[in-house]
Amino acid sequence: MPPAEQISRLEDLDAQLNYVEQGASIMRRFITTGNEVNTFGYEAYPVRIRNARPHRERFTLDRAGFELLDHRSAVSDFLDERQVAAVYPEEAIALVKRATGASSVFVTNWNLRSTDDAEVHDFRASGRLSHTGRMQPPGQQVHIDHYPPDAERVANALYAERAPDGPGYSRFICFSLWRTFSEPPQDQPLAMSEFPSIDENEGLRNALVFCDEIPDETAMRAPIEGEDRLKAATLFKFNPRHRWWYFPDMHRDEAVLLKFHDSDKSVAWRVPHTAFTDRSIAHPNIRRSIELRCTAYFEH
């Protein structure tokens, strides 16, 4: 935990967060090897981001949609994909089960992120990539990785694949387990908007279109058959009601568990989040982080 004087200094800070431009209508992201193009733009808005550490007890999964967990991983090098694959998924499964009481947890993938552009380029060029682990810059847009109407279909398909003879389930939660493994303070921490500040029906479906090459603008805006079946994220237009929080100076023995989607709507069930540039630190370190995606099931 940061020293008391640092907590005081970072009680809150001003930052810029990227929301979808107000005039956006067609919401698609075309993705090809080494390139991504959106049919919309973003606008930066000034926001106040508060330090969650002094109020840690109030930020629980079912109240806020995210929670800070203490956890020492046996992974010594998160840049070593083989070591991560051998150790981290099982650690994550055990951690999520303890935090939620879920009976089954299935890991789908993980991503590494770095604010060092040269490191991202070199990592990609080294060939140390797979469908499971890859390296990207931090996502600096207010988003959630799932879109609500799609979540149940995705969760059903995953359970059928991983537990074909399972007893079925009454509830599922799609999670991200987020951890930084570079030294604090980091230049781009993770910010989260607590669930009570999110309007029930806000959020735009952002369809992800994987392609061999980026089409021209006319083709990008033309109708796409089966678009409602494509993988999609949720993006947000600016809402001054959003209350933003972060845990400053996170270290490798901590992790944030945050909800993409909870089928139980009587509790906090989703969390918009984004990286942001922390300009309150004169000489920050680069941020290296790992985010592991999984779905927890509460079986019959």
GUMIKE-526649 format. One record per residue: z, y, x of N, C-alpha, C in turn. Coordinates in Angstrom, 1 decimal. Each point is the difference from the previous one (the first is absolute). Layout:
[[Z,Y,X],[Z,Y,X],[Z,Y,X]]
...
//
This chain:
[[0.0,-1.2,0.8],[0.0,1.2,-0.8],[0.0,1.2,0.9]]
[[-0.8,1.1,-0.4],[0.0,1.2,0.8],[1.3,0.7,0.1]]
[[0.3,0.7,1.1],[1.2,0.8,0.1],[0.2,0.9,-1.1]]
[[1.3,0.4,-0.2],[0.3,0.9,-1.2],[-0.7,1.3,0.1]]
[[-0.2,0.6,1.2],[-0.7,1.2,0.0],[-1.4,-0.1,-0.3]]
[[-0.6,-1.2,0.3],[-1.4,-0.2,-0.4],[-0.2,-0.1,-1.5]]
[[0.9,-0.7,-0.6],[0.0,-0.2,-1.5],[0.0,1.4,-0.6]]
[[0.9,0.9,0.5],[0.1,1.3,-0.6],[-1.3,0.8,0.2]]
[[-0.5,-0.1,1.2],[-1.3,0.7,0.3],[-1.1,-0.5,-0.9]]
[[0.0,-1.2,-0.3],[-1.1,-0.6,-0.8],[0.4,-0.3,-1.4]]
[[0.9,0.8,-0.5],[0.4,-0.3,-1.4],[-1.2,0.2,-1.0]]
[[-0.9,0.9,0.3],[-1.2,0.0,-0.7],[-1.0,0.8,0.9]]
[[-1.3,-0.2,-0.2],[-1.0,0.7,0.8],[-1.2,0.2,-0.9]]
[[-0.8,1.0,0.4],[-1.3,0.3,-0.7],[-1.1,-0.7,0.7]]
[[-0.9,-0.6,-0.8],[-1.2,-0.7,0.5],[-1.1,0.2,-1.0]]
[[-1.2,-0.5,0.5],[-1.2,0.0,-0.8],[-0.3,-1.5,-0.4]]
[[-0.3,-0.2,-1.3],[-0.4,-1.4,-0.4],[-1.3,0.1,-0.7]]
[[-0.8,-1.0,0.2],[-1.4,0.0,-0.5],[-0.1,-0.8,-1.3]]
[[-0.3,0.8,-1.1],[-0.3,-0.5,-1.3],[-1.5,0.0,-0.3]]
[[-0.4,-0.8,-1.0],[-1.4,0.1,-0.4],[-0.3,1.3,-0.6]]
[[-1.2,0.5,0.4],[-0.5,1.3,-0.5],[0.0,0.1,-1.5]]
[[0.3,1.1,-0.6],[0.2,0.1,-1.4],[-1.3,-0.3,-0.8]]
[[-1.2,0.2,0.6],[-1.2,-0.2,-0.8],[-0.5,-1.4,0.2]]
[[0.7,-0.9,0.6],[-0.5,-1.4,0.3],[-0.2,-0.7,-1.3]]
[[-1.1,-0.8,-0.1],[-0.3,-0.8,-1.2],[-0.3,-1.4,0.4]]
[[-1.1,-0.2,0.7],[-0.4,-1.4,0.5],[0.8,-0.3,1.2]]
[[0.9,-1.0,-0.1],[1.0,-0.4,1.0],[-0.4,-1.3,0.7]]
[[-0.8,0.1,1.1],[-0.4,-1.2,0.7],[0.1,0.3,1.5]]
[[0.4,-1.1,0.7],[0.0,0.1,1.5],[-0.9,-1.1,0.5]]
[[-1.1,0.4,0.7],[-0.9,-1.0,0.5],[0.4,-0.3,1.5]]
[[0.1,-1.3,0.3],[0.6,-0.4,1.2],[-1.0,-1.0,0.7]]
[[-0.3,0.4,1.3],[-0.8,-0.9,0.8],[0.6,-0.1,1.4]]
[[-0.5,-0.8,0.9],[0.6,-0.2,1.3],[0.1,1.4,0.7]]
[[1.2,0.5,0.3],[0.1,1.2,0.7],[-0.2,1.3,-0.7]]
[[-0.1,-0.1,-1.4],[-0.3,1.3,-0.7],[0.5,-0.2,-1.5]]
[[0.4,1.1,-0.5],[0.4,0.1,-1.4],[-0.4,1.4,-0.5]]
[[-0.6,0.0,-1.3],[-0.4,1.2,-0.6],[0.5,0.0,-1.5]]
[[0.6,1.1,-0.4],[0.4,0.2,-1.3],[-0.9,0.8,-0.9]]
[[0.0,-0.2,-1.3],[-0.8,0.8,-0.9],[0.8,1.2,-0.5]]
[[1.1,0.3,0.7],[0.8,1.1,-0.4],[0.7,0.6,1.2]]
[[0.7,1.0,-0.1],[0.7,0.6,1.1],[1.5,0.2,-0.2]]
[[0.7,0.5,1.0],[1.4,0.2,-0.1],[0.4,1.5,0.1]]
[[1.1,0.4,-0.5],[0.5,1.3,0.2],[1.4,-0.1,0.5]]
[[0.4,0.9,1.0],[1.3,0.0,0.6],[0.9,0.9,-0.8]]
[[1.2,-0.5,-0.4],[1.0,0.8,-0.7],[1.3,0.1,0.8]]
[[0.6,1.1,0.0],[1.3,0.1,0.7],[1.1,-0.6,-0.9]]
[[0.8,-0.8,0.6],[1.1,-0.7,-0.7],[1.3,0.1,0.9]]
[[1.1,-0.3,-0.7],[1.3,-0.1,0.7],[0.3,-1.5,0.1]]
[[0.3,-0.5,1.2],[0.3,-1.4,0.2],[1.5,0.0,0.5]]
[[0.8,-0.8,-0.7],[1.4,0.0,0.2],[0.4,-1.3,0.8]]
[[1.1,0.2,0.8],[0.6,-1.1,0.8],[0.7,-0.9,-0.9]]
[[-0.4,-1.3,-0.1],[0.7,-1.0,-0.8],[1.2,-0.6,0.6]]
[[0.2,0.1,1.3],[1.1,-0.7,0.7],[1.4,0.3,-0.6]]
[[0.3,1.3,-0.2],[1.3,0.3,-0.5],[0.3,-0.5,-1.4]]
[[-1.1,-0.4,-0.7],[0.1,-0.4,-1.4],[-0.5,-1.4,-0.2]]
[[0.1,-0.8,1.1],[-0.6,-1.3,0.1],[0.4,-0.9,-1.2]]
[[1.2,0.1,-0.5],[0.5,-0.9,-1.0],[-0.7,0.2,-1.3]]
[[-0.6,1.1,-0.3],[-0.7,0.3,-1.3],[-1.4,-0.6,0.0]]
[[-0.5,-0.3,1.2],[-1.4,-0.4,0.1],[-0.1,-1.5,0.0]]
[[0.0,-0.6,-1.2],[-0.1,-1.5,-0.1],[-1.3,-0.3,-0.7]]
[[-0.4,-1.3,0.1],[-1.3,-0.4,-0.5],[-0.1,0.3,-1.5]]
[[1.0,-0.2,-0.8],[-0.1,0.1,-1.4],[0.3,1.4,-0.5]]
[[0.6,0.9,0.8],[0.2,1.4,-0.3],[-1.1,0.9,0.5]]
[[-0.3,-0.2,1.2],[-1.0,0.9,0.7],[-1.4,-0.6,0.2]]
[[0.0,-1.4,0.1],[-1.2,-0.7,0.3],[-0.2,-0.3,1.5]]
[[1.0,0.5,0.8],[0.0,-0.4,1.4],[1.4,-0.1,0.5]]
[[0.1,-0.6,1.2],[1.4,-0.2,0.5],[-0.2,-0.2,1.5]]
[[1.0,0.5,0.8],[0.1,-0.2,1.4],[0.8,-1.2,0.3]]
[[-0.6,-0.9,0.8],[0.7,-1.3,0.3],[0.3,0.0,1.5]]
[[1.1,-0.5,0.4],[0.3,-0.3,1.4],[-0.5,-1.4,0.3]]
[[-0.8,-0.1,1.1],[-0.5,-1.4,0.3],[-0.5,0.0,1.4]]
[[0.5,-0.9,0.8],[-0.5,-0.1,1.4],[-1.0,-1.2,0.1]]
[[-1.2,0.4,0.3],[-1.0,-1.0,0.1],[0.0,-0.7,1.3]]
[[-0.4,-1.3,0.0],[-0.1,-0.8,1.2],[-1.4,0.3,0.7]]
[[-0.8,0.8,-0.6],[-1.3,0.4,0.6],[0.3,0.9,1.2]]
[[-0.5,-0.3,1.2],[0.3,0.9,1.1],[-1.2,1.0,0.2]]
[[-1.2,-0.4,-0.5],[-1.2,0.8,0.2],[-0.8,0.0,-1.2]]
[[0.1,1.0,-0.8],[-0.8,0.0,-1.3],[-1.5,0.2,0.2]]
[[-0.4,0.3,1.2],[-1.4,0.1,0.3],[-0.6,-1.4,0.4]]
[[0.8,-1.0,0.1],[-0.4,-1.3,0.2],[-0.2,-0.8,-1.3]]
[[-1.3,-0.1,-0.5],[-0.2,-0.5,-1.3],[0.5,-1.5,-0.1]]
[[-0.2,-0.7,1.0],[0.5,-1.4,0.0],[1.5,-0.1,-0.2]]
[[0.7,0.8,0.7],[1.5,0.0,-0.2],[0.4,0.5,-1.4]]
[[-0.7,1.1,-0.4],[0.3,0.5,-1.4],[-0.3,-1.1,-1.0]]
[[-1.1,-0.7,0.1],[-0.3,-1.0,-1.0],[0.9,-1.2,0.0]]
[[0.6,-0.3,1.2],[0.9,-1.1,0.1],[1.4,0.3,-0.5]]
[[0.4,1.2,0.0],[1.4,0.4,-0.2],[0.2,0.9,-1.2]]
[[-0.8,1.0,-0.1],[0.3,1.1,-1.0],[-0.1,-0.4,-1.4]]
[[-1.1,-0.7,-0.5],[0.0,-0.3,-1.4],[1.2,-0.8,-0.5]]
[[0.5,-1.0,0.7],[1.2,-0.7,-0.4],[1.2,0.9,0.0]]
[[0.1,0.9,0.9],[1.1,1.0,0.0],[-0.1,0.8,-1.2]]
[[-1.2,0.5,-0.3],[-0.2,0.9,-1.2],[0.3,-0.8,-1.3]]
[[-0.4,-1.2,-0.1],[0.3,-0.8,-1.2],[1.5,-0.1,-0.2]]
[[0.7,-0.3,1.0],[1.5,-0.1,-0.1],[0.6,1.3,-0.3]]
[[-0.4,1.1,0.6],[0.5,1.3,-0.3],[-0.2,0.4,-1.4]]
[[-1.2,-0.2,-0.5],[-0.3,0.4,-1.4],[0.7,-0.8,-1.0]]
[[0.2,-1.3,0.3],[0.8,-0.8,-0.9],[1.4,0.4,-0.1]]
[[0.6,0.4,1.2],[1.4,0.5,0.0],[0.1,1.3,-0.8]]
[[-1.0,0.9,0.2],[0.1,1.3,-0.6],[-0.2,0.0,-1.5]]
[[-0.7,-1.0,-0.5],[-0.4,0.0,-1.4],[0.5,-1.2,-0.9]]
[[0.3,-1.1,0.7],[0.4,-1.2,-0.8],[-1.2,-0.8,-0.5]]
[[-1.2,0.4,0.5],[-1.2,-0.7,-0.4],[0.0,-1.5,0.5]]
[[-0.6,-0.9,-0.7],[0.0,-1.4,0.4],[-1.2,-0.3,0.9]]
[[-1.1,0.7,-0.1],[-1.2,-0.3,0.9],[-0.5,1.4,0.4]]
[[-0.5,0.1,1.2],[-0.6,1.2,0.6],[-1.2,-0.5,0.8]]
[[-1.2,0.6,-0.3],[-1.2,-0.4,0.7],[-0.6,1.2,0.7]]
[[-0.1,-0.1,1.3],[-0.6,1.1,0.8],[-1.5,-0.1,-0.1]]
[[-0.6,1.2,-0.2],[-1.5,0.0,0.0],[-0.6,0.5,1.3]]
[[0.5,1.1,0.6],[-0.6,0.5,1.2],[1.0,1.0,0.6]]
[[-0.3,0.5,1.2],[0.7,1.1,0.6],[-1.0,0.9,0.8]]
[[0.4,1.2,0.1],[-0.8,1.0,0.8],[0.9,0.6,1.1]]
[[-0.6,0.3,1.1],[0.6,0.8,1.0],[-0.6,1.4,-0.1]]
[[0.9,1.0,0.3],[-0.5,1.4,0.0],[0.5,0.7,1.2]]
[[-0.8,1.0,0.5],[0.3,0.8,1.1],[-0.6,1.4,-0.1]]
[[0.8,1.0,0.4],[-0.5,1.4,0.0],[-0.8,0.3,1.2]]
[[-0.1,-1.0,0.9],[-0.8,0.2,1.3],[-1.4,-0.5,-0.3]]
[[-1.0,0.9,-0.2],[-1.3,-0.4,-0.3],[-0.6,-0.9,1.1]]
[[0.3,0.3,1.2],[-0.6,-0.8,1.1],[0.6,-1.4,0.0]]
[[1.2,-0.1,-0.4],[0.6,-1.4,-0.1],[-0.6,-0.8,-1.2]]
[[-0.3,0.7,-1.1],[-0.6,-0.7,-1.1],[-1.4,-0.4,0.4]]
[[-0.8,0.9,0.7],[-1.3,-0.4,0.4],[0.0,-1.2,1.0]]
[[0.9,0.1,1.0],[0.1,-1.1,1.0],[0.4,-1.3,-0.7]]
[[0.9,0.0,-0.9],[0.5,-1.2,-0.7],[-1.1,-0.6,-0.7]]
[[-0.8,0.8,-0.7],[-1.2,-0.5,-0.8],[-1.0,-0.6,1.0]]
[[-0.3,0.7,1.1],[-1.0,-0.4,0.9],[0.4,-1.3,0.8]]
[[1.3,-0.2,0.0],[0.5,-1.2,0.8],[-0.3,-1.3,-0.8]]
[[-0.4,0.1,-1.3],[-0.2,-1.2,-0.8],[1.3,-0.6,-0.5]]
[[1.1,0.7,0.1],[1.3,-0.6,-0.5],[0.1,0.4,-1.5]]
[[-1.0,-0.5,-0.8],[0.0,0.3,-1.4],[-0.2,-1.3,-0.8]]
[[0.6,0.0,-1.2],[-0.3,-1.1,-0.9],[0.2,0.5,-1.4]]
[[-0.2,-0.9,-1.0],[0.1,0.4,-1.3],[1.5,0.3,-0.3]]
[[0.9,-0.5,0.8],[1.4,0.2,-0.2],[0.6,1.2,0.6]]
[[-0.3,0.2,1.3],[0.6,1.1,0.7],[-1.1,0.9,0.6]]
[[0.1,1.3,-0.2],[-0.9,1.0,0.6],[0.7,1.2,0.3]]
[[-0.6,1.0,0.7],[0.6,1.3,0.3],[-0.8,1.1,-0.5]]
[[0.7,1.0,-0.6],[-0.6,1.1,-0.6],[0.8,1.2,0.3]]
[[-0.5,1.2,-0.2],[0.9,1.2,0.0],[0.8,0.0,-1.3]]
[[1.1,0.8,0.0],[0.8,0.0,-1.2],[-0.8,0.6,-1.2]]
[[0.3,-0.4,-1.2],[-0.6,0.5,-1.2],[0.6,1.3,-0.4]]
[[-0.7,1.1,0.1],[0.6,1.3,-0.3],[-0.5,0.5,-1.4]]
[[0.1,-0.9,-1.0],[-0.3,0.4,-1.4],[1.1,-0.6,-0.9]]
[[0.3,0.8,-1.0],[1.0,-0.5,-1.0],[-0.6,-1.1,-0.7]]
[[0.6,-1.2,0.1],[-0.7,-1.2,-0.6],[1.0,-1.1,-0.3]]
[[-0.5,-1.0,-0.8],[0.7,-1.3,-0.1],[-1.1,-1.0,0.2]]
[[0.3,-1.1,0.7],[-1.1,-1.0,0.4],[-0.5,-0.8,-1.2]]
[[0.7,0.0,-1.1],[-0.5,-0.7,-1.2],[-0.2,0.9,-1.2]]
[[-0.9,-0.4,-0.9],[-0.2,0.8,-1.3],[0.6,-0.8,-1.1]]
[[0.9,0.6,-0.8],[0.8,-0.8,-1.0],[-0.8,-1.0,-0.8]]
[[-1.1,0.3,-0.7],[-0.6,-1.0,-0.8],[-0.6,-1.2,0.8]]
[[-0.2,0.2,1.3],[-0.5,-1.1,0.8],[1.1,-0.9,0.5]]
[[1.2,0.5,0.1],[1.1,-0.7,0.7],[0.3,-1.4,-0.6]]
[[0.0,-0.1,-1.3],[0.3,-1.3,-0.6],[-1.0,-1.1,0.3]]
[[-1.3,0.4,-0.1],[-1.1,-0.9,0.4],[0.1,-0.5,1.4]]
[[0.3,1.0,0.9],[0.1,-0.4,1.4],[1.2,-0.9,0.3]]
[[1.2,0.3,-0.7],[1.1,-0.8,0.2],[-0.2,-1.4,-0.6]]
[[-0.6,-0.1,-1.1],[-0.3,-1.3,-0.6],[-0.9,-0.9,0.9]]
[[-1.0,0.7,0.6],[-0.9,-0.8,0.9],[0.7,-0.4,1.2]]
[[0.9,0.8,0.6],[0.7,-0.4,1.2],[0.9,-1.1,-0.3]]
[[0.7,0.0,-1.1],[1.0,-1.1,-0.3],[-0.8,-1.3,-0.3]]
[[-1.1,0.1,-0.6],[-0.8,-1.2,-0.3],[-0.5,-0.6,1.3]]
[[-0.3,0.8,1.0],[-0.5,-0.4,1.3],[1.2,-0.6,0.8]]
[[1.1,0.6,0.1],[1.1,-0.4,0.9],[0.9,-1.0,-0.6]]
[[0.2,0.0,-1.4],[0.9,-0.9,-0.6],[-0.7,-0.6,-1.3]]
[[-1.0,-0.8,0.3],[-0.8,-0.6,-1.2],[0.9,-0.8,-0.9]]
[[1.0,-0.6,0.6],[0.9,-0.9,-0.8],[1.3,0.7,-0.3]]
[[0.1,1.3,0.2],[1.3,0.7,-0.2],[0.4,0.1,-1.5]]
[[1.2,0.3,-0.2],[0.5,0.1,-1.4],[-0.4,1.2,-0.8]]
[[-0.7,0.9,0.6],[-0.3,1.3,-0.6],[1.1,1.0,0.2]]
[[-0.2,1.2,-0.4],[0.9,1.1,0.3],[0.1,1.0,-1.2]]
[[1.2,0.7,0.0],[0.2,0.9,-1.0],[-0.2,1.5,0.5]]
[[0.0,0.2,1.3],[-0.1,1.3,0.6],[-0.6,-0.1,1.4]]
[[-0.8,1.0,0.4],[-0.5,0.0,1.3],[0.1,1.5,0.5]]
[[0.1,0.1,1.3],[0.1,1.3,0.7],[-1.0,0.0,1.2]]
[[-0.9,0.9,0.1],[-0.9,0.2,1.1],[0.7,1.0,1.0]]
[[0.2,-0.4,1.2],[0.7,0.8,1.0],[-0.8,0.4,1.2]]
[[0.5,1.0,0.7],[-0.3,0.2,1.4],[1.3,0.1,0.8]]
[[0.1,-0.8,1.1],[1.1,0.1,0.9],[-0.5,0.8,1.2]]
[[0.6,1.2,0.2],[-0.5,0.9,0.9],[1.0,0.2,1.2]]
[[-0.5,-0.1,1.2],[0.9,0.2,1.2],[-0.7,0.7,1.1]]
[[0.6,1.0,0.6],[-0.5,0.6,1.2],[0.6,-0.7,1.2]]
[[-0.8,-0.2,1.1],[0.5,-0.6,1.2],[-0.3,0.9,1.2]]
[[-0.2,1.2,-0.2],[-0.1,1.0,1.1],[1.3,0.8,0.0]]
[[0.4,0.6,1.1],[1.2,0.7,0.2],[0.1,1.3,-0.9]]
[[1.1,0.2,-0.6],[0.1,1.3,-0.8],[0.2,1.2,1.0]]
[[-0.3,1.2,-0.5],[-0.5,0.3,-1.3],[-1.6,-0.2,0.0]]
[[-0.5,-0.4,-1.1],[-1.4,-0.3,-0.1],[-0.8,1.2,-0.6]]
[[-1.2,0.2,0.3],[-0.8,1.2,-0.4],[-0.4,-0.1,-1.4]]
[[-0.2,-1.2,-0.6],[-0.4,-0.1,-1.4],[0.8,-1.0,-0.7]]
[[1.2,0.4,-0.5],[0.8,-0.9,-0.8],[-0.6,-0.4,-1.3]]
[[0.7,-0.9,-0.7],[-0.4,-0.4,-1.4],[0.8,0.7,-1.0]]
[[-0.7,0.6,-1.0],[0.7,0.7,-1.1],[-0.3,-0.7,-1.3]]
[[1.0,0.0,-0.8],[0.0,-0.7,-1.3],[0.5,0.9,-1.1]]
[[-0.7,-0.1,-1.2],[0.4,0.8,-1.1],[0.8,-0.9,-0.9]]
[[1.2,0.3,-0.3],[0.9,-0.9,-0.7],[-0.5,-0.1,-1.5]]
[[0.2,-1.2,-0.5],[-0.6,-0.4,-1.3],[0.3,0.9,-1.1]]
[[1.2,0.5,-0.2],[0.3,0.9,-1.1],[-0.8,1.3,-0.1]]
[[-0.6,0.3,1.1],[-0.8,1.3,0.0],[-1.5,-0.3,-0.3]]
[[-0.4,-1.2,-0.3],[-1.4,-0.4,-0.2],[-0.2,-0.1,-1.5]]
[[-1.0,0.7,-0.6],[-0.3,-0.1,-1.4],[-0.6,-1.4,-0.3]]
[[0.3,-0.5,-1.1],[-0.3,-1.4,-0.4],[-1.5,-0.3,0.2]]
[[-0.9,0.9,-0.5],[-1.4,-0.3,0.0],[-0.8,0.6,1.1]]
[[0.6,0.7,0.9],[-0.8,0.7,1.0],[-0.5,-1.0,1.1]]
[[-1.1,0.4,0.6],[-0.6,-0.9,1.0],[-1.4,-0.3,-0.3]]
[[-0.9,0.0,1.0],[-1.5,-0.3,-0.2],[-0.4,-1.3,0.7]]
[[-0.8,-0.7,-0.7],[-0.5,-1.3,0.6],[-1.0,0.3,1.1]]
[[0.2,-0.4,1.2],[-0.9,0.2,1.1],[-0.6,-1.4,0.4]]
[[-1.2,-0.2,-0.5],[-0.7,-1.3,0.3],[-0.4,-0.1,1.5]]
[[0.3,-1.1,0.6],[-0.4,-0.3,1.4],[-1.3,-0.8,0.0]]
[[-1.1,0.6,0.5],[-1.3,-0.7,0.0],[-0.3,-0.4,1.5]]
[[0.0,-1.2,0.3],[-0.3,-0.5,1.3],[-1.5,-0.3,0.1]]
[[-0.7,0.5,1.0],[-1.4,0.0,0.1],[-0.5,-0.1,1.5]]
[[-1.2,-0.4,0.2],[-0.6,-0.2,1.3],[-0.3,1.4,0.6]]
[[-0.4,0.9,-0.8],[-0.3,1.4,0.5],[0.3,1.0,-1.2]]
[[0.4,1.2,0.4],[0.4,1.0,-1.0],[-1.3,0.4,-0.7]]
[[0.0,-0.1,-1.4],[-1.2,0.5,-0.7],[-0.1,1.5,-0.1]]
[[-1.1,0.5,-0.5],[-0.2,1.5,-0.1],[0.9,0.5,-1.2]]
[[0.1,1.3,-0.1],[0.9,0.5,-1.0],[-0.4,-0.3,-1.4]]
[[-1.2,-0.1,-0.3],[-0.5,-0.4,-1.4],[0.5,-1.4,-0.3]]
[[-0.2,-0.9,1.0],[0.3,-1.4,-0.3],[1.5,-0.1,-0.1]]
[[0.8,0.7,0.8],[1.4,-0.1,0.0],[0.6,0.4,-1.4]]
[[-0.7,0.8,-0.7],[0.4,0.5,-1.3],[-0.6,-0.7,-1.2]]
[[-0.9,-0.9,0.3],[-0.7,-0.8,-1.1],[1.0,-1.1,-0.5]]
[[-0.3,-0.5,-1.2],[0.9,-1.0,-0.6],[0.0,-1.2,0.9]]
[[1.2,-0.7,0.1],[0.2,-1.2,0.7],[0.4,-1.1,-0.9]]
[[-0.8,-1.0,-0.2],[0.4,-1.1,-0.8],[1.3,-0.7,0.5]]
[[0.9,-0.2,-0.9],[1.2,-0.7,0.3],[1.0,0.9,0.8]]
[[-0.1,1.3,-0.1],[0.8,0.9,0.8],[1.5,-0.2,-0.4]]
[[0.3,-0.4,-1.2],[1.3,-0.2,-0.5],[0.7,-1.2,0.6]]
[[-0.8,-0.8,0.7],[0.5,-1.2,0.7],[0.2,0.2,1.5]]
[[-0.4,1.1,0.5],[0.1,0.3,1.4],[1.5,0.3,0.4]]
[[0.3,-0.3,1.2],[1.4,0.4,0.5],[0.1,1.5,-0.1]]
[[1.2,0.5,-0.4],[0.1,1.5,-0.2],[1.4,0.4,0.3]]
[[0.1,1.2,0.5],[1.3,0.7,0.3],[0.2,1.1,-1.1]]
[[1.2,0.6,0.0],[0.3,1.1,-0.8],[0.1,1.2,0.8]]
[[-0.7,1.1,-0.3],[0.1,1.3,0.6],[0.5,1.0,-1.0]]
[[0.5,1.1,0.5],[0.7,1.0,-0.8],[-0.5,1.4,0.2]]
[[0.0,0.7,-1.1],[-0.2,1.5,0.0],[1.4,0.6,0.2]]
[[0.0,1.2,0.5],[1.3,0.7,0.2],[0.8,0.1,-1.2]]
[[1.3,-0.3,0.1],[1.0,0.1,-1.0],[1.2,0.7,0.6]]
[[0.3,1.2,-0.4],[1.2,0.6,0.6],[1.3,-0.7,-0.3]]
[[0.0,-0.9,-1.0],[1.3,-0.7,-0.3],[0.3,-1.1,1.1]]
[[-1.0,-0.4,0.8],[0.3,-1.1,1.0],[1.1,0.5,0.9]]
[[1.0,-0.9,0.2],[1.1,0.2,0.9],[-0.2,-0.9,1.3]]
[[-0.2,0.6,1.1],[-0.4,-0.7,1.2],[1.2,-0.2,0.9]]
[[0.1,-1.2,0.6],[1.1,-0.4,0.9],[-0.6,-0.7,1.2]]
[[0.8,0.0,1.1],[-0.3,-0.8,1.2],[1.2,-0.4,0.7]]
[[-0.1,-1.0,0.9],[1.1,-0.4,0.8],[-0.4,0.4,1.5]]
[[0.6,1.1,0.5],[-0.4,0.5,1.3],[0.5,-1.0,1.1]]
[[-0.8,0.0,1.1],[0.4,-0.7,1.2],[0.2,-1.5,-0.3]]
[[-0.8,-0.6,-0.7],[0.1,-1.4,-0.2],[-0.3,-0.8,1.3]]
[[0.7,-1.1,0.1],[-0.2,-0.8,1.2],[-0.3,-1.5,-0.3]]
[[-0.3,-0.8,0.9],[-0.6,-1.3,-0.2],[1.0,-1.0,-0.7]]
[[1.3,0.3,-0.1],[0.9,-0.8,-0.7],[0.3,0.4,-1.4]]
[[-0.9,0.8,-0.5],[0.0,0.4,-1.4],[-1.3,-0.2,-0.7]]
[[0.0,-0.2,-1.3],[-1.3,-0.1,-0.7],[0.2,0.6,-1.4]]
[[-1.1,0.6,-0.5],[0.0,0.5,-1.4],[-0.7,-1.0,-0.9]]
[[0.6,-0.5,-1.0],[-0.7,-0.8,-1.0],[-0.3,0.9,-1.2]]
[[-1.3,0.1,-0.4],[-0.4,0.8,-1.1],[-0.9,-0.7,-0.9]]
[[0.1,0.4,-1.3],[-0.8,-0.7,-1.0],[-1.4,0.6,-0.2]]
[[-1.0,-0.9,0.0],[-1.3,0.4,-0.5],[-0.1,-0.1,-1.5]]
[[0.6,-1.1,-0.5],[0.0,-0.3,-1.5],[1.1,-1.0,-0.3]]
[[0.8,0.3,-1.1],[1.0,-0.9,-0.5],[-0.4,-0.3,-1.4]]
[[-0.1,-1.2,-0.4],[-0.4,-0.3,-1.4],[1.1,0.3,-1.0]]
[[1.3,0.2,0.5],[1.1,0.4,-0.8],[0.0,1.5,-0.1]]
[[-0.5,0.6,-1.1],[-0.1,1.5,-0.1],[1.4,0.6,-0.4]]
[[1.0,-0.8,-0.2],[1.3,0.6,-0.3],[0.7,0.6,1.2]]
[[-0.5,-0.2,1.2],[0.5,0.5,1.2],[-1.1,0.7,0.7]]
[[0.4,0.7,1.2],[-1.0,0.6,0.8],[-1.1,-1.0,0.4]]
[[-1.3,0.3,-0.3],[-1.0,-1.1,0.2],[-1.1,0.4,0.9]]
[[0.0,1.2,0.5],[-1.1,0.4,1.0],[0.4,1.2,0.8]]
[[-0.5,0.2,1.2],[0.3,1.1,0.9],[-1.2,0.5,0.7]]
[[-0.4,1.3,-0.4],[-1.0,0.6,0.8],[0.6,0.3,1.4]]
[[-0.9,-0.1,1.0],[0.5,0.2,1.4],[-1.2,0.5,0.9]]
[[0.4,0.5,1.1],[-1.0,0.5,1.0],[0.6,0.3,1.3]]
[[-0.8,0.0,1.1],[0.4,0.5,1.2],[-0.1,1.6,0.0]]
[[0.9,0.7,0.8],[-0.1,1.4,0.1],[0.3,0.4,1.4]]
[[-0.6,1.2,0.4],[0.3,0.5,1.3],[1.3,0.8,0.0]]
[[0.9,-0.5,0.8],[1.3,0.7,0.2],[-0.1,1.1,1.0]]
[[0.0,1.2,-0.4],[-0.1,1.1,1.0],[1.3,0.6,0.3]]
[[1.1,-0.6,-0.5],[1.3,0.5,0.4],[0.5,-0.5,1.3]]
[[-0.7,-1.0,0.6],[0.3,-0.6,1.3],[-0.9,0.6,1.1]]
[[0.5,0.6,1.0],[-0.8,0.6,1.0],[-0.8,-1.0,0.8]]
[[0.5,-1.1,0.4],[-0.7,-1.0,0.8],[0.2,-1.4,-0.5]]
[[-0.7,-0.3,-1.2],[0.2,-1.3,-0.6],[-0.7,-1.1,0.8]]
[[0.4,-1.2,-0.2],[-0.8,-1.2,0.5],[-1.0,-0.4,-1.0]]
[[-1.0,-0.7,0.5],[-1.0,-0.5,-0.9],[0.6,-1.1,-0.9]]
[[-0.5,-0.1,-1.2],[0.5,-1.0,-0.9],[-0.8,-1.3,0.1]]
[[0.7,-1.1,0.3],[-0.6,-1.3,-0.2],[0.8,-0.7,-1.1]]
[[-0.7,-0.7,-0.9],[0.7,-0.6,-1.1],[-0.7,-1.2,-0.5]]
[[0.7,-0.9,-0.7],[-0.6,-1.2,-0.6],[0.4,0.0,-1.5]]
[[-1.0,-0.2,-0.9],[0.3,-0.1,-1.4],[-0.5,-1.4,-0.4]]
[[0.9,-0.7,-0.6],[-0.3,-1.4,-0.5],[0.0,0.0,-1.5]]
[[-1.0,-0.5,-0.6],[-0.1,0.0,-1.5],[0.3,-1.4,-0.5]]
[[0.8,-0.1,-1.0],[0.4,-1.2,-0.6],[0.2,0.1,-1.5]]
[[0.1,-1.1,-0.7],[0.3,0.0,-1.4],[1.2,-1.0,-0.2]]
[[1.0,0.5,-0.7],[1.2,-0.8,-0.3],[0.0,-0.4,-1.4]]
[[0.3,-1.3,-0.3],[0.0,-0.6,-1.3],[1.4,-0.4,-0.4]]
[[0.3,0.2,-1.3],[1.3,-0.4,-0.6],[-0.4,-1.2,-0.9]]
[[0.2,-1.2,0.5],[-0.6,-1.2,-0.8],[1.0,-0.5,-1.0]]
[[-0.6,-0.7,-1.0],[0.7,-0.5,-1.1],[1.0,-1.1,0.5]]
//
